[in-house]
Amino acid sequence: MNKIINQYFNKGHYLTTKNKLYAQTCLDLFDFQIKNDLVENDVTSKIISGKYKDLKANIIAKQSGVVAGIEEVIYLINNKTNLKIKQNIKDGTKIKDKDLLLELTGNPLEILKYERTILNILQRMSGIATLTNSLIIKNNLKTPLASTRKTLWGLLDKKAVFVGGGLTHRLSLSDEILIKDNHIELWAKKNKVSRLESLKVIIEKIKNNSVKNPFEIEVETEKEAILLANYYFEINILASLIVMLDNFKPSDALRTIKTIWEQKKVSKIVFELSGGINESNIKDYDQVGADVISLGALTHSPKALDISLDLK
């Protein structure tokens, strides 16, 4: 994998419960789910309250896909409940109907208390992983596929994309620089200059701040992309440039990249395609020859994978 791609887009190794930040994110999500479900005021459980022997519950797949969320559920069960859990399958495994994923043992009322939260995590994360993997395999993509920050569950959604074979992109605003359309417009209006002049000033600021890590700038037209690449080389910035071609048609993106390739030695430039890309046209974008395709649909509107919990 391209070194720049690996540094800027591939951060899945941080998304493990061994990482304190990610572990806390999981715990915060669990607490949020439980509070919203008002589990301590479960009127149904109160009706059937009493002493129960410990029982086992099986968490089972009801359809084929790629499983994700196993690590997160195990961590949450071990840290937030009195239940015992047994793992039968690993994250990233291709599963089919009736496959046993996890086994829970404990007070049946406690199992029922957390049932929905456990399934929500597994179903959403597995749905994202399945969609990511399906797009890559079905279309035989040669261009790496990345998520965006259009997420409902933040880092957990990005972890699911990673499990499905995709790239994470930035994990937060504290990661590498990404100058988007609104940043360019804001600077242009503040200084009463054109977007092209705004791009130049932003590039100069990046140089003056001695940025060393790869940085990314979003452009909307071929003219902006070419000016950006030319000025980047003209003022001789050491850090690598990532150009995001936003809402370009495949033919326009192909022409833009080809033009820049012909004009400059672009070993330090990476091209990302984003905006307007979906399952029906992703093959066309894969033919452009860009370095990365980012897709908001991976995380903003995935279909949950069907997974159930059965008390035994």
Buried (B, 14 or more C-beta within 10 A) or exposed (E): EBEBBEBBBBBBEBBEBEEEEBBEBBBEBBEEBBEEBEBEEBEEBEEEEEEEEEBBBBBBBBBEBBBBBBBBBBBBBEEBBEBEBEEBBEBBBBBEEEBEBBBBBBBBBBBBBBBBBBBBBBBBBBBBBBBBBBBBEEBEBEBBBBBBBBBEBBBBBBBBBBBBBBBBBBBEEEEBBBBEBEBBEEBBEEEEBEBBBBBBBBBEEBBEEEBEEBBBBBBBBBEBBBBBBEBBBEEEBEBBBBBBBBBBBBEBBBBBBEBBBEEBEBEBBBBBBBBEBEEEEBBBBBEBBBBBBBBBBBBBEBEBBBBEBEEE
